[in-house]
Amino acid sequence: MAIQYLSAEQLYHIATLEKLPCKSTKELAPIDEIVGQERAQKAVEFAMSIKEKGYNIYAIGRNGLGKRTMILRYLNRHQHENTELFDWCYVANFDDIRTPRVLKLPSGVGQKFRQDIEKLMAKLMNAIPLAFDNELYFSRADRLKNQLAQKQQHELEEITRRAKERDISLTITTQGDYQFVAMNGEEMHTEESFDALSKKEQEYFSQTIDELEVSLRNMVRQLTEWEEAYSEKIKKLNDDVTLDVISHFIKQLKQDYSKYPEIKAYLTELQKDIVENVDIFLDDTGEQGELATAALDKKLPRRYKVNVLVCRSSQQFPVVVEENPNYHSLFGYIE
């Protein structure tokens, strides 16, 4: 190709301002392109079209070329393609408290759910103690306690009567154990008075006491069974009272979140766990109570707190600019 010389006039183009379509550049829409970077723009467009995981864009070049500006423009331009945004929450896994459960919720639902649970807990912290501090609960609990006491008293009176008919007294030792003692009229036999009895009388007392002790052991076993049954009835009463309170407050929450199966399942487990651990709401004194309510606001029991890890307050796809992209900045850390 032959070399062709150009004159100065050919190298200079005169712009006629009158021919421009505007009087000022303020009237023009901003250019959404990077001038002179067509190949770079095509590369970024191609990278943005890749939907698979594991791909990254790395832009390198001299300062001032517009690398960040171009990447941010394309990110904002393509954000409408990422329509599915989610909130990510951690809640307690009541089957294994060491491995929390993850809730993947639509954008904005996580924060609302956290607030609703806090409101629920605030209501329960007031309502549950009141349910256990009224005459209706006291009367039901006292009725069960009196039934047990009457059975125990009847059995003790019966074995005491049988012993008395045989001139034997049922006493309680200083250690709290029951003991049968042979009687000498209205007084207990002393060692000397018992030795003064005939051999036949001594054998009578020994044999009778052995028989009564067998009956006493059977009675103690029966009393233990009654006490276990009483404990179960009291637990059933406490469970029913707690469930009545929770059901009243949690019913509306289940309706509000009926289209979120994960939340519905969690609310059911939450209700069951509160019934099983109602003492958290009743005992707010001592070390156990302090540990149970060790939350940031000191009011919400920690095991029922909803921890929102990622909150999408708007429908816009988030674009995060990290000025110092070291390991901790990118992956985080635990203090």
C-alpha positions, 0 to 999 in steps of 0.5 A: 500500500502506497504512502499518502501524505495528508495536508494539515487541513485534512487532519483537522475537522472544524465542528460547526456548533450551529449544526449540533442538535442542542444548545447545551450538553445538559439537554442530552441524555447521558451516554450509557456506554464507555467511549472507546471500550467496545471490546471490553463492553462486549466481554462484560455483556458476555460475562453477564449472560452466563447464569451458571455459578462459579464464574467471575469478572476480573477487570484490570487496567490503568487508573481512570479507564472507567473499569468500575463505572462500566461494571456498575453500569452493567450490573445495574442494567442487568439487575432486573433479570434477577427477580428472585430476592430472598431474606435468609433467617436463622431460627432454633432447631428444637430437636437439636439446638446446636444446629439452627434451622435456615428459613428462605423467605421472600424479600421483606418477609424475614424482617416482618416475621422477626418483628411478629415473633418479638411481639408474640414473645412480649405478649406471652411473657405477660400472659403466661405468668398471669395464667398461672397466677389466678384462682382458677389455676390454684383451685385445679392444682389444689384439687389434685394435691388434696386428692393425693394427700387424702390417699396418702393419709388414708393409707397411713391411717389404715396401717396405723390402725392395724398396728395399734390393734396389735399393740404396735405403734408406727413412728417416724425416726429423726431421719424421716423413716417409718418404724414399728415399735412394740407398745407396753400399754400407752408407752413404748417398750424399753429394751428392759421391758421387752426382755422381760416379756415371755419368749412367746410374746417376743416372737409375737411382736417380732412376727407381727412387725415383720408382717406390718413392714411388708405392708408398709413397703407395699404402701410406700410403693403405692404412694410412689406410684400415686406421686408419679401420677400426681406429677403427670397430672400437674404437668398435664394441667400446666401443658393445657394452661400454657397451650390455651394461652399460646393458641390464642396468640399464635392462631393469627400468626399461622393465618398471616403466614399460611402461604409459607410452609416453612414458617407454619412448620416452625410455628407449630414446633415453637408452640410445642417447645414453649409448652415443654419449656414453660418455666422460661416464662415463669422463672425470671430469677436466678441463673437459669432465668438470666440465661434464658432471657439473655437477648439483646433487649433482655426481654425476648428468650434467646431460643425463640429469637429470629436472626435475620442474616440477609434482609432485602428491604427492597426489590432491587438486586443488591450491588455491594462495592467493597473497597478492601476485598480481603478475606474477612471483608468477603467471607466475614468472621466471628468474634 
